[in-house]
């Protein structure tokens, strides 16, 4: 029966473990000196060697002839543990045995001594899947186990393990394996399996594995099933990824604003059975490299990239700029997240690419969508808000006090409010063009102090900024990342408006502030939409006119 490569080439001793030298050295030293702990916790991403090291450690502490901390793999105990005939080493899948009764049965078994070896070893894989009651049942036996029992817990999600469990274990963190180490290992495996694997294909497999050697061996196994000579084209075709040249063509088309060309390339790649979700992930990684390239010393972070592609990234990255690359990563990342929620991956990717490729003149659409609607008191006219003609704030809360506290003096307030509104010339309010000349908002520092305690994330974007008042709204200085944060966070918008109302007594709208001279010529929303449709037509997109 054929055995998968990742099973056939699983390391049998510590010497064959790849990329975890520090952990291997620590475990071997404990075995050589006889300082065997009673509980270990191995954590890290998939395919980094957690379960493999647990099995080797279990063999080594029971081996009859260990050699420098490694099991001999020749004695009866080592062979029995490998073929499962010796029950002194037991592996438990916590994903399917996560109940309290399962742990109670395990706790009862620990009372029995090992049959052949010196230790009875329990390897609990995916331990984070245990229920809370199961964790509590494990806690006591884990704290004071019999002298002949060793627990080895393995998990990929360390944050789900209870702190009381963590405090009773020796913790070892398995890091992602470097691409060059993965490439070297799969080249060795390919040579032993008589598979013709090119160095470029090995490097590509190592990058696709993302630090997991098991994934790399699985990709090699898949490619070996279709061809004995494996090059980059075979790996890309079987793994569903694109050639880097297509990634550069897509990013170049986005930079030039050629929407039709970018969408045509996506359609062509999809016709070749390229996975759209994987293409989106490759584009995110591509823009990550473009983001790092223009930064001083960023070329050192371009790991696992061939020299010819590295020179392209250095050239293209400086031309695109890291700000455009960051914007592309954010847009593609949001599209990738929506793909996981069941929407059509192709449509999500096309929408993200269109937004990135559209000319910058279409960006005011986002500003219009972000600006919240101004607050209108119930007793006021639809288009009027409380403000002073001079632009100074009205600190007293009289305009909204009748709404907040109508019971103390309902008739006095109801008769006083219309008089107050008549004294303020609201109907003579300046038109909306006065938004271009806001006045300083003197209580902005007090707003920031409150915001620091109630919404620290929003405060981090507005820290050190200045506020302005244009009558119906409070405007604030904010960079592009801050605007994006407030545009997405409805909670932060509500908190900021609530704090302003509590300090001033007036319900204001909020919006970003742009210095005079930096604002573009104001357009109506219909004009902006019409201009955007014209640009889409010029880019070659079909736009249906409504009659």
Beta strands, then each sheet from edge to edge (+ up, - down):
strand 1: 39-44
strand 2: 89-93
strand 3: 120-125
strand 4: 149-155
strand 5: 170-174
strand 6: 196-197
strand 7: 229-230
strand 8: 439-440
strand 9: 467-469
strand 10: 473-476
strand 11: 509-512
sheet 1: 2+ 3+ 4+ 1+ 5+
sheet 2: 6+ 7+
sheet 3: 8+ 9- 10+ 11+
end
